[in-house]
Amino acid sequence: MFTRLLIGLDGSPNGDEALEQAVLLAKRFKSRLVVVHVRDTYGVGRRTSDSGELLRRAEERVKDAGLSVQTVQKHGDASEELATLARDVDTVFVGRRGRSSPADVLGKTVSALIRIAERTVIVCASKPSPMQACAIAYDGRETAQRALALVARFASVTKSTVHIIHATIDPAIGTMVVGEAEAILSLQGIAFVTHMEHGTPGEAVARVVQRTGCDSLFAGAHMGQRAQVTASHAEEILLHTDIPVVIEP
């Protein structure tokens, strides 16, 4: 499930947060980490020497934690390079942008990556989370079903309760949608609590997280025809939360 983790570093505090979250999770699952820095093709960003120092510090941090690590330096578009490297791992960790303006929360790399990656992407919070109280934003669609399968496996290892969050304007329809999730978790012997909320998915998630103290969220990303990929409610949810969001393609 989380045996091989890819972490994208860009020299920012957000990248450092992603590394720390990956280390925390890797200790639990005995994972191997692959730390990568992508330099812009046109030379914008860090110098080669700076990139080497960035990766060296990351390698030391992971080894100090008693974990196995590999470092990789690439040139090109960060989201495309990370998506390509992700094909050989289970999960990609990235940090979100600062909160200076609502439109700038995620940044280009994260927004693109959650659309094109073929593996799970964890967009990390402003500080590492133990990821012990799991929530899932569930709308019944195919990617949400895959996210449900992942959170069920995760909860079975961590022995955590899963909070099912569904935003709806029709309680009857909402009950039918979450009933599937409840049945699956029940069959697997996983404890759960259901929350049906009014409003948008981002607003619903924010309210439940505040009430319950959930420290991690699982969600699906919707895929369109062939290469045309769009994030579902994942980006809106990311705008409303500051906990790790595990996005399942």
VENHULIN-V91032 format. One record per pair of residues at least 4 apart in sequence whose C-alpha atoms are under 7 Angstrom apart, sorted by the first residue. I is the first residue (numbers start at 0). J is the second residue. If there is no record, write none. Layout:
# VENHULIN-V91032
((I:J) (I:J))
This chain:
# VENHULIN-V91032
((0:89) (1:28) (1:30) (1:89) (1:90) (2:28) (2:29) (2:30) (2:31) (2:89) (3:30) (3:31) (3:32) (3:88) (3:89) (4:30) (4:31) (4:32) (4:33) (4:88) (4:89) (4:90) (4:91) (5:32) (5:33) (5:34) (5:85) (5:88) (5:90) (5:91) (5:92) (6:17) (6:18) (6:33) (6:34) (6:35) (6:91) (6:92) (6:93) (7:14) (7:34) (7:35) (7:36) (7:92) (7:93) (8:14) (8:35) (8:36) (9:14) (9:36) (10:14) (10:53) (11:15) (12:16) (13:17) (13:94) (13:95) (13:96) (14:18) (14:93) (14:94) (15:19) (16:20) (16:94) (16:123) (16:125) (16:126) (16:127) (17:21) (17:92) (17:93) (17:94) (17:123) (18:22) (19:23) (19:127) (20:24) (20:123) (20:127) (20:128) (21:25) (21:92) (22:26) (22:61) (24:28) (25:29) (25:30) (26:30) (31:66) (31:67) (31:68) (32:67) (32:68) (32:69) (33:68) (33:69) (33:70) (34:69) (34:70) (34:71) (35:70) (35:71) (35:72) (36:50) (36:71) (36:72) (36:73) (37:72) (37:73) (37:74) (37:75) (37:77) (38:42) (38:44) (38:73) (38:74) (38:75) (39:43) (39:44) (39:74) (39:75) (39:76) (40:74) (40:75) (45:49) (45:50) (46:50) (47:51) (48:52) (49:53) (50:54) (51:55) (52:56) (53:57) (54:58) (54:70) (55:59) (56:60) (57:61) (58:62) (58:68) (58:70) (59:63) (60:64) (61:65) (61:66) (61:68) (62:66) (62:67) (62:68) (75:80) (76:80) (77:81) (77:108) (78:82) (78:108) (78:111) (78:112) (79:83) (80:84) (81:85) (82:86) (82:112) (82:115) (82:116) (85:90) (85:91) (85:118) (86:117) (86:118) (89:118) (89:119) (90:118) (90:119) (90:120) (91:119) (91:120) (91:121) (92:120) (92:121) (92:122) (92:123) (93:121) (93:122) (93:123) (94:122) (94:123) (94:124) (95:104) (95:105) (95:109) (95:122) (95:123) (96:103) (96:104) (96:105) (96:106) (97:104) (98:103) (98:104) (99:103) (100:104) (104:238) (105:109) (105:110) (106:110) (107:111) (108:112) (109:113) (110:114) (111:115) (112:116) (113:120) (113:230) (114:228) (114:229) (114:230) (115:228) (117:248) (118:248) (119:245) (119:246) (119:247) (119:248) (120:245) (120:246) (120:247) (121:243) (121:244) (121:245) (121:246) (122:243) (122:244) (122:245) (123:242) (123:243) (123:244) (124:241) (124:242) (124:243) (125:241) (128:214) (130:214) (130:215) (131:157) (131:159) (131:214) (132:159) (132:160) (132:161) (132:213) (132:214) (132:215) (133:159) (133:160) (133:161) (133:162) (133:213) (133:214) (133:215) (133:216) (134:161) (134:162) (134:163) (134:164) (134:213) (134:215) (134:216) (134:217) (135:147) (135:162) (135:163) (135:164) (135:216) (135:217) (135:218) (136:163) (136:164) (136:165) (136:217) (136:218) (137:143) (137:163) (137:164) (137:165) (137:218) (138:143) (138:165) (138:176) (139:143) (139:144) (139:176) (140:144) (141:145) (142:146) (142:219) (142:220) (142:221) (142:247) (142:248) (143:147) (143:218) (143:219) (144:148) (145:149) (145:247) (146:150) (146:217) (146:218) (146:219) (146:247) (147:151) (148:152) (149:153) (150:154) (150:217) (151:155) (151:184) (152:156) (153:157) (154:158) (154:159) (154:160) (155:189) (160:189) (160:190) (160:191) (161:190) (161:191) (161:192) (162:191) (162:192) (162:193) (163:192) (163:193) (163:194) (164:193) (164:194) (164:195) (164:204) (165:173) (165:194) (165:195) (165:196) (166:195) (166:196) (166:197) (166:198) (166:199) (166:200) (166:203) (167:173) (167:195) (167:196) (167:197) (167:198) (168:197) (169:173) (170:174) (171:175) (172:176) (173:177) (173:195) (174:178) (177:181) (178:182) (179:183) (180:184) (181:185) (182:186) (183:187) (184:188) (184:189) (185:189) (196:203) (197:203) (198:202) (198:203) (199:203) (200:204) (200:232) (200:236) (201:205) (201:235) (201:236) (201:239) (202:206) (202:239) (203:207) (204:208) (204:236) (205:209) (205:239) (205:240) (206:210) (207:211) (208:212) (208:213) (214:242) (215:242) (215:243) (215:244) (216:243) (216:244) (216:245) (217:244) (217:245) (217:246) (218:233) (218:245) (218:246) (218:247) (219:231) (219:233) (219:246) (219:247) (219:248) (220:230) (220:231) (220:233) (220:246) (220:247) (220:248) (221:228) (221:229) (221:230) (221:231) (222:228) (222:229) (223:227) (223:228) (223:229) (230:234) (232:236) (233:237) (234:238) (235:239) (236:240))
